[in-house]
């Protein structure tokens, strides 16, 4: 993995603008991890994928995520900061097997952790129950009740709930929850961290800023875009200061 260069930022922004969140994650890691194929990245568990994205954030933008939230009680807009290394250390679980097993409510289930291929399958699903049903069918490999083989669709609701909890225990970065507090009214609530959305917001802002820099420097000096992007950010800034 390597940090994103200015050229990487522009190329990713242009390619991913029309993509959904899942494909943006795959495209982004494809840029930063040329040693992996898109198929290999897509088959990573969601937690492993998110862990790589967090590492890429640290390499490119530093250890902190700065975000905003709105208090559901008083609607005050809050700013918060997340320390990315803390997320890694607090959720340091690496799945040791490609298949896991769970016994609950008299059922035995062998399953694998959900990956990006699975999320693509449910990306256009507007019904939560239907999406969950699809994920269960895709990720549950074998199920038994006693000596009887049964279909994944026949799993009882308590078993599915246990399965969801067990998946989160074994792949905790797949769903990172932030505990937020409103200093205005004292309300506390939980919000989920979507690392892909953070990346897209930051890269969109940086790409537009880079285009303005390229435009100004090309207009002033007649330089090519490739030559301008090859400069360090500091050097581009110094030239811009001389232009203005």
ABEGO torsion letter per residue (X at the ends): XBBBBAAAAAAAAAAAAABBAAAAAAAAAAAABAABBAAAAAABBAAAAAAAAAAAAAAAAEABBBBBBBBAAAGBBBBBBBBAAAAAAAABBBBABABBBBBBGGBBBBBBBBBAAAAAAAAABABAAAAAAAAAAAABABBBBEABBBBAAABBAAAAAAAAAAAAAABAAABBBBBBBBAAAGBBBBBBBBAAAAAAAAAAAAAAAAAAAAAAAAAAAGBBAAAAAABBAAAAAAAAAAAX
